[in-house]
Structures are given as C-alpha cells and as structure tokens.
Amino acid sequence: MNIDWAALASVFGVSLVVTVALVGLFSLGIVGLAKQASATAGGSPVRARAGAYACFALCAAAVGYGIYLIVA
C-alpha cells in the first residue's frame, strides 16, 4: 500500500485555506450585524446589514458546494 503524500498534503492545504476563509467570512458577517446594531458607528446600518447578509450567503453557498461535491 502506497500513500500519495503530495496529494494528501494538497488536500490538507486546500481544506485548511478554505476553512480559514469560511470562518473569516462568517466572522465578518457577525461583525457586520454588530455594527448594524450599534448607533455610534456613524456608518450606514443598511449597508452593514447588507454586507453581513452577503457574507452569510457566501458561507451558505460554500457549504452547499461542499455538500454537492460530496454527493455528486
């Protein structure tokens, strides 16, 4: 039995990058909702909410694509 270490490292690297990106995107969504709730930010709460929803939509799309890759 031979293990293709290069392929294993590639899968590990891609999964690490995607995981960090997905967690970061979700965190940006949480921060956007928090900024929308605070009135002292001075920014537009509508724009913060829209950005947060966009981050959550991208997270959902990434999860959906991952499920598609597993099933198909």
Contact map, one row per residue, 1 for C-alpha under 8 A:
111000000000000000000000000000000000000000000000000000000000000000000000
111100000000000000000000000000000000000000000000000000000000000000000000
111110000000000000000000000000000000000000000000000000000000000000000000
011111110000000000000000000000000000000000000000000000000000000000000000
001111111000000000000000000000000000000000000000000000000000000000000000
000111111100000000000000000000000000000000000000000000000000000000000000
000111111110000000000000000000000000000000000000000000000000000000000000
000111111111000000000000000000000000000000000000000000000000000000000000
000011111111100000000000000000000000000000000000000000000000000000000000
000001111111110000000000000000000000000000000000000000000000000000000000
000000111111111000000000000000000000000000000000000000000000000000000000
000000011111111100000000000000000000000000000000000000000000000000000000
000000001111111110000000000000000000000000000000000000000000000000000000
000000000111111111000000000000000000000000000000000000000000000000000000
000000000011111111100000000000000000000000000000000000000000000000000000
000000000001111111110000000000000000000000000000000000000000000000000000
000000000000111111111000000000000000000000000000000000000000000000000000
000000000000011111111100000000000000000000000000000000000000000000000000
000000000000001111111110000000000000000000000000000000000000000000000000
000000000000000111111111000000000000000000000000000000000000000000000000
000000000000000011111111100000000000000000000000000000000000000000000000
000000000000000001111111110000000000000000000000000000000010010000000000
000000000000000000111111111000000000000000000000000000000000000000000000
000000000000000000011111111100000000000000000000000000000000000000000000
000000000000000000001111111110000000000000000000000000110110000000000000
000000000000000000000111111111000000000000000000000000110010000000000000
000000000000000000000011111111100000000000000000000000000000000000000000
000000000000000000000001111111110000000000000000000100100000000000000000
000000000000000000000000111111111000000000000000001111110000000000000000
000000000000000000000000011111111100000000000000000100000000000000000000
000000000000000000000000001111111110000000000000000100000000000000000000
000000000000000000000000000111111111000000000001101100000000000000000000
000000000000000000000000000011111111100000000001100100000000000000000000
000000000000000000000000000001111111110000000000000000000000000000000000
000000000000000000000000000000111111111010001001000000000000000000000000
000000000000000000000000000000011111111000011101100000000000000000000000
000000000000000000000000000000001111111000001000000000000000000000000000
000000000000000000000000000000000111111110000000000000000000000000000000
000000000000000000000000000000000011111111000000000000000000000000000000
000000000000000000000000000000000000011111000000000000000000000000000000
000000000000000000000000000000000010011111100000000000000000000000000000
000000000000000000000000000000000000001111110000000000000000000000000000
000000000000000000000000000000000000000011111001000000000000000000000000
000000000000000000000000000000000001000001111111000000000000000000000000
000000000000000000000000000000000011100000111111100000000000000000000000
000000000000000000000000000000000001000000011111110000000000000000000000
000000000000000000000000000000000000000000011111111000000000000000000000
000000000000000000000000000000011011000000111111111100000000000000000000
000000000000000000000000000000011001000000001111111110000000000000000000
000000000000000000000000000000000000000000000111111111000000000000000000
000000000000000000000000000010010000000000000011111111100000000000000000
000000000000000000000000000111111000000000000001111111110000000000000000
000000000000000000000000000010000000000000000000111111111000000000000000
000000000000000000000000000010000000000000000000011111111100000000000000
000000000000000000000000110110000000000000000000001111111110000000000000
000000000000000000000000110010000000000000000000000111111111000000000000
000000000000000000000000000000000000000000000000000011111111100000000000
000000000000000000000000100000000000000000000000000001111111110000000000
000000000000000000000100110000000000000000000000000000111111111000000000
000000000000000000000000000000000000000000000000000000011111111100000000
000000000000000000000000000000000000000000000000000000001111111110000000
000000000000000000000100000000000000000000000000000000000111111111000000
000000000000000000000000000000000000000000000000000000000011111111100000
000000000000000000000000000000000000000000000000000000000001111111110000
000000000000000000000000000000000000000000000000000000000000111111111000
000000000000000000000000000000000000000000000000000000000000011111111100
000000000000000000000000000000000000000000000000000000000000001111111110
000000000000000000000000000000000000000000000000000000000000000111111111
000000000000000000000000000000000000000000000000000000000000000011111111
000000000000000000000000000000000000000000000000000000000000000001111111
000000000000000000000000000000000000000000000000000000000000000000111111
000000000000000000000000000000000000000000000000000000000000000000011111
